[in-house]
Amino acid sequence: MRRALAGLATVAATLLLAACLTTTSTSGSRTAGGASQVSEGRVDVDTPALRELKASARIAACSPGTSTNRLPEVTLPCLGGGPAVDLARLRGPMVINLFADWCTPCRGELPYFQRLHEDGRDVVGVLGVDYLDPDPGPALELARSAGVTYPLLADPGGALRTPLRIRGLPGVVLLRRNGTVATVQFRVFRSYAELRALVQQRLGVTLGA
């Protein structure tokens, strides 16, 4: 009986992870990982409605970097309007969260990244990337409901898939002060303390309790 229950628990966990590897796209094509490949040209991330939604959520404006680092030379549009951002020009220390509205575990993590943004103000930057999302509206609604106010970029076409070797969501990228990448992980944070510990350990910063 115990073996049967353990087997069911394993299946349930596998299905939960698989849910974050699948989404529906207007393009209809699918990648080997199961997620739909969205054509960036077909997804408008800057419309009057999205700008209004972003403003109501009080999400910070995107700011093009003036530094150099080891991140991919990929320029992404600002979600909900604003200047595009070249990731290779961002200044560390910085935490980049890869999320999507269709990723269930991502929803639970967003408040942790918002708290990091608040606790780490002037210590570490926080940036979100709405990844492989064919409909940016729900992503902004999700950010608003989670209280997210840090800047958000959009990667509807999956430009980061190959350079970051993205195999699923959620994802987190830690950029050191010297511009090197401390780590790229695809995992689920179960608490803010877990995220805080990783950031402090890998980036060498001190955050409030």
C-alpha positions in Angstrom: 0.0 0.0 0.0 2.8 2.4 0.9 4.6 1.6 -2.4 1.4 2.4 -4.3 1.0 5.7 -2.5 4.6 6.6 -3.1 4.1 5.8 -6.8 1.1 8.1 -7.0 3.0 10.9 -5.3 5.8 10.6 -7.8 3.4 10.7 -10.7 1.7 13.8 -9.3 5.0 15.6 -8.9 6.0 14.7 -12.5 2.7 16.1 -13.8 3.2 19.3 -11.9 6.6 19.9 -13.4 5.3 18.9 -16.8 2.7 21.6 -16.6 5.4 24.2 -16.6 6.8 22.9 -19.8 3.6 23.2 -21.8 1.7 26.2 -23.1 -0.5 27.1 -26.0 0.6 29.4 -28.7 -1.1 31.2 -31.6 1.8 30.0 -33.8 0.9 26.4 -33.3 4.5 25.1 -33.4 6.0 23.1 -30.5 9.5 22.6 -29.3 11.1 19.3 -28.2 10.5 20.4 -24.6 6.8 20.6 -25.1 6.4 24.4 -24.8 5.0 26.2 -27.8 7.4 28.4 -29.8 5.8 31.8 -30.0 6.8 34.1 -32.9 7.9 37.4 -31.3 6.5 39.3 -34.2 3.0 38.1 -33.5 2.9 39.1 -29.9 2.5 42.8 -29.1 3.7 43.6 -25.6 3.2 47.3 -25.9 -0.5 48.3 -26.4 -2.6 51.1 -24.8 -4.4 48.5 -22.7 -1.1 46.9 -21.5 0.4 50.3 -20.7 -2.7 51.2 -18.6 -2.5 47.8 -16.8 1.2 48.3 -16.1 0.6 51.8 -14.7 -2.3 50.6 -12.5 0.1 47.9 -11.1 2.8 50.5 -10.4 5.4 48.3 -12.1 8.7 50.2 -12.5 9.9 51.4 -15.8 12.5 49.4 -17.7 16.0 50.9 -17.7 18.5 50.1 -20.4 21.9 49.2 -18.8 25.1 51.0 -19.2 27.5 48.3 -18.0 28.8 45.1 -19.6 28.4 41.5 -18.3 28.5 37.9 -19.4 24.8 37.6 -20.0 23.6 36.8 -23.6 23.6 39.7 -26.0 19.8 39.6 -26.3 17.6 42.7 -26.4 14.1 42.2 -25.0 11.1 44.6 -25.1 9.7 46.1 -21.9 6.5 44.4 -20.9 3.7 47.0 -21.0 5.7 49.6 -22.9 9.0 51.3 -22.4 12.6 51.1 -23.6 14.0 47.7 -24.8 16.8 46.3 -22.6 20.0 44.5 -23.7 20.7 41.9 -21.1 24.4 42.1 -21.7 24.3 45.7 -20.5 22.8 45.2 -17.1 24.7 45.9 -14.0 25.0 43.4 -11.1 24.3 42.3 -8.6 21.0 41.4 -10.0 18.4 38.6 -9.8 16.4 37.8 -13.0 13.3 35.7 -12.6 11.9 33.8 -15.6 8.2 33.3 -15.3 5.0 33.0 -17.2 1.3 33.1 -16.5 0.9 29.5 -17.6 3.4 28.3 -15.1 1.6 27.4 -11.8 4.7 27.3 -9.5 5.8 30.7 -10.9 2.7 32.2 -9.4 3.6 31.2 -5.9 7.2 32.6 -6.3 6.4 36.1 -7.4 5.8 37.5 -3.9 9.2 36.2 -2.9 10.9 38.1 -5.7 8.9 41.2 -4.8 10.0 40.9 -1.2 13.6 40.6 -2.4 13.1 43.7 -4.5 11.9 45.5 -1.3 14.5 44.1 1.1 17.3 44.4 -1.4 16.7 47.9 -2.6 20.0 49.7 -3.3 21.7 46.3 -2.7 20.6 44.0 -5.5 18.4 44.6 -8.5 15.4 42.4 -9.4 14.1 41.9 -13.0 11.3 39.7 -14.3 11.1 38.1 -17.8 7.7 36.9 -19.0 8.9 33.9 -21.0 7.2 32.2 -24.0 3.9 33.8 -23.2 1.5 34.3 -26.2 -0.7 36.6 -24.2 1.0 39.3 -22.0 -2.2 40.7 -20.5 -2.7 37.8 -18.0 1.0 38.1 -17.1 0.6 41.7 -16.1 -2.6 40.8 -14.3 -0.7 38.1 -12.4 2.1 40.6 -11.5 -0.5 43.1 -10.3 -2.3 40.5 -8.1 1.1 39.4 -6.7 2.1 42.9 -5.8 5.0 42.9 -8.2 6.5 46.4 -8.8 10.0 45.6 -10.2 10.6 46.0 -14.0 9.4 43.3 -16.4 10.7 42.3 -19.8 9.0 40.0 -22.4 10.5 37.1 -24.3 7.5 35.8 -26.2 9.6 34.2 -29.0 12.0 32.4 -26.6 15.1 34.2 -27.6 16.7 33.2 -24.3 16.0 29.5 -24.7 19.3 28.5 -26.3 21.8 30.9 -24.6 20.4 30.1 -21.2 19.6 26.5 -22.0 16.1 26.9 -20.6 14.4 23.6 -20.0 11.4 24.7 -18.1 10.0 27.3 -15.6 10.5 28.7 -13.1 14.0 29.9 -13.7 16.4 32.3 -11.9 19.6 33.9 -13.1 22.0 35.5 -10.6 24.4 38.2 -12.0 27.4 39.2 -9.8 28.6 42.7 -9.4 31.6 42.1 -11.6 29.4 41.0 -14.5 29.9 37.3 -14.3 26.9 34.9 -14.0 26.9 33.3 -10.6 24.3 30.6 -11.5 21.3 29.8 -13.7 18.8 27.5 -12.0 15.4 26.0 -12.9 13.8 25.2 -9.6 10.8 26.1 -7.4 11.4 28.2 -4.3 9.2 27.1 -1.5 9.8 30.2 0.7 11.4 33.6 0.7 14.0 32.4 3.1 15.2 29.9 0.5 15.5 32.5 -2.2 17.2 35.0 0.2 19.8 32.3 1.2 20.7 31.6 -2.4 21.0 35.3 -3.3 23.2 36.0 -0.3 25.4 33.0 -0.8 25.9 33.3 -4.5 26.1 37.1 -4.8 27.8 38.0 -1.6 25.2 40.5 -0.5 23.6 41.1 2.8 19.8 41.4 3.0 17.5 42.4 5.8 15.8 39.7 7.8 
